[in-house]
Amino acid sequence: MENEEINISNCIREIKQEFFAFRNGVIADRLRSAGDPHAIVFGLNLPQVVEISSRFPQNSQLAQTLWENVTVRESRMLAPMLFPKDEFTEDLAKQWIESIENQEIADVLCHRLLRYTAFAESLCRSFADNERALVRYLALRLAMNLLVLRKPVDRHFLSKFATSEIGSNNTVTKHLAQSIIDEINEG
């Protein structure tokens, strides 16, 4: 069913039913009190979202529709899992990155989609000096994914990028940047 015609509206309706079935008010309240920016939070954990993703087809239109639903946390988590990796373009990746709203969504986007692209390192370079710390966090998270996967990357560039972030003393990026330095030194 990978890219055949699907009824997007039916899939969205079924996905919402899944979100309702798994909803957890306690977790949702904790996420809201911790500052989650989404208007609707069902409180699903990542394994539950992964489980839901296994029941729906990889489809770029479905994934894009979910991604554009910026008010629902779980829609933003699910979208990278359903976008066919071979159809995801660098321009679209840049659009998605620019719309990142928190570290959780950045982590899911990197781990479930961006690290599998041929242009992953290019994305790290493109966003290394972004004014938004959260976008630089995403670039660092993606770099860490590439290092852990042992993908060929410019370690000198990554080291410079991470060292710069450590020097900025930004709480969003500092620890991740140090982890990258440690990974480069161990590898």
C-alpha positions in Angstrom: 0.0 0.0 0.0 3.1 2.2 0.0 2.2 5.0 -2.5 -1.0 3.8 -4.0 -4.1 5.9 -3.9 -5.5 6.3 -0.4 -8.3 8.3 1.0 -6.5 10.9 3.1 -9.7 12.0 4.9 -10.5 8.4 6.0 -6.9 7.9 7.2 -7.0 11.1 9.2 -10.2 10.1 10.8 -8.9 6.7 11.7 -5.7 8.2 13.0 -7.7 10.6 15.3 -9.6 7.5 16.5 -6.3 5.9 17.4 -5.1 9.0 19.2 -8.3 9.0 21.2 -8.0 5.3 22.0 -4.5 5.8 23.4 -5.0 9.1 25.1 -3.5 9.6 28.5 -4.7 12.6 30.4 -2.0 12.4 33.1 0.8 12.5 30.6 -1.0 15.2 28.6 -1.3 17.4 31.7 2.4 16.9 32.5 3.4 17.8 29.0 1.2 21.0 29.1 2.5 22.0 32.5 6.1 21.5 31.1 5.3 23.9 28.3 4.3 21.8 25.4 3.3 24.4 22.7 0.5 22.3 21.1 -3.1 23.2 21.6 -4.1 19.5 21.6 -2.0 17.0 23.4 -3.4 13.4 23.7 -0.5 12.3 25.9 0.7 9.4 23.7 4.2 8.1 24.2 6.6 7.5 21.3 6.1 3.7 21.2 2.3 4.2 20.9 2.8 6.6 18.0 5.2 4.1 16.4 2.5 1.4 16.8 -0.1 3.7 15.1 2.3 4.4 12.3 2.6 0.7 11.5 -1.2 0.6 10.7 -1.1 3.3 8.0 0.6 3.5 4.6 3.7 5.5 3.9 2.2 8.3 1.9 3.6 11.8 1.3 0.2 13.5 1.1 -1.0 11.9 4.3 2.3 12.8 6.1 2.2 16.4 4.8 -1.4 16.7 6.0 -0.4 15.5 9.5 2.6 17.8 9.6 0.5 20.8 8.7 -1.7 20.0 11.7 0.5 22.1 14.0 -2.0 22.2 16.8 -1.9 18.4 17.5 1.3 17.1 19.1 0.8 13.5 18.0 0.1 14.5 14.4 3.5 16.2 14.3 5.1 13.1 15.8 3.4 10.7 13.3 4.1 12.7 10.1 7.9 11.8 9.8 7.1 8.2 10.3 4.7 8.1 7.4 6.6 10.2 4.8 8.3 7.9 2.2 12.0 8.5 2.7 12.7 8.4 -1.0 10.2 11.2 -1.7 11.3 13.6 0.9 13.1 16.5 -0.7 15.7 18.8 0.7 13.5 21.8 0.2 10.6 20.2 2.0 13.0 19.1 4.8 14.1 22.8 5.2 10.5 23.9 5.4 9.7 21.3 8.1 12.8 22.2 10.0 11.9 25.9 10.0 8.6 25.0 11.5 9.9 23.0 14.4 8.2 23.9 17.7 10.1 21.9 20.4 12.9 19.4 21.0 10.6 16.4 21.0 9.4 17.0 17.5 13.0 17.8 16.4 14.1 14.5 17.8 11.4 12.5 16.1 11.9 14.2 12.8 15.7 13.5 12.9 15.4 9.9 14.1 12.5 8.8 12.0 13.1 10.6 8.7 16.0 13.1 8.2 18.9 10.8 9.1 17.9 8.5 6.2 18.1 11.2 3.6 21.1 11.6 1.2 21.2 15.3 2.1 21.3 14.9 5.9 24.7 16.4 6.3 23.8 19.3 4.0 20.9 20.1 6.4 23.3 20.1 9.3 25.4 22.7 7.5 22.5 24.7 6.4 21.2 25.2 9.9 24.4 25.3 11.9 24.3 29.0 12.3 20.6 29.5 12.5 19.5 32.2 14.9 17.0 29.9 16.6 18.6 27.7 19.2 15.9 25.0 18.6 16.8 24.8 14.9 20.6 24.5 15.8 19.5 21.8 18.3 17.9 19.9 15.4 21.1 20.3 13.3 23.1 18.9 16.2 20.6 16.1 16.8 20.8 15.1 13.2 24.6 15.3 13.3 24.6 12.9 16.3 22.3 10.5 14.4 24.7 10.5 11.5 27.7 9.8 13.8 25.9 7.0 15.7 24.9 5.4 12.4 28.6 5.7 11.3 27.6 7.6 8.1 30.4 9.3 6.4 30.4 12.9 7.6 32.8 15.8 7.8 33.9 15.4 11.4 36.0 18.5 11.3 32.9 20.6 10.4 30.8 18.8 13.1 33.5 19.4 15.7 33.7 23.1 14.8 29.9 23.4 14.9 29.7 21.6 18.3 32.5 23.5 19.8 30.9 26.7 18.8 27.6 25.7 20.5 29.4 24.7 23.7 31.0 28.2 23.6 27.7 29.8 23.3 26.7 28.3 26.6 23.1 27.8 25.3 21.2 25.4 27.5 19.2 24.0 24.6 22.3 22.9 22.6 25.2 22.7 25.0 24.9 19.1 26.3 24.1 17.7 22.9 27.1 19.6 21.4 29.3 18.1 24.1 28.0 14.6 23.3 29.0 15.2 19.6 32.5 16.2 20.6 32.7 13.0 22.8 31.4 10.8 20.0 33.9 12.3 17.5 36.8 11.8 20.0 35.8 8.2 20.7 35.3 7.4 17.0 
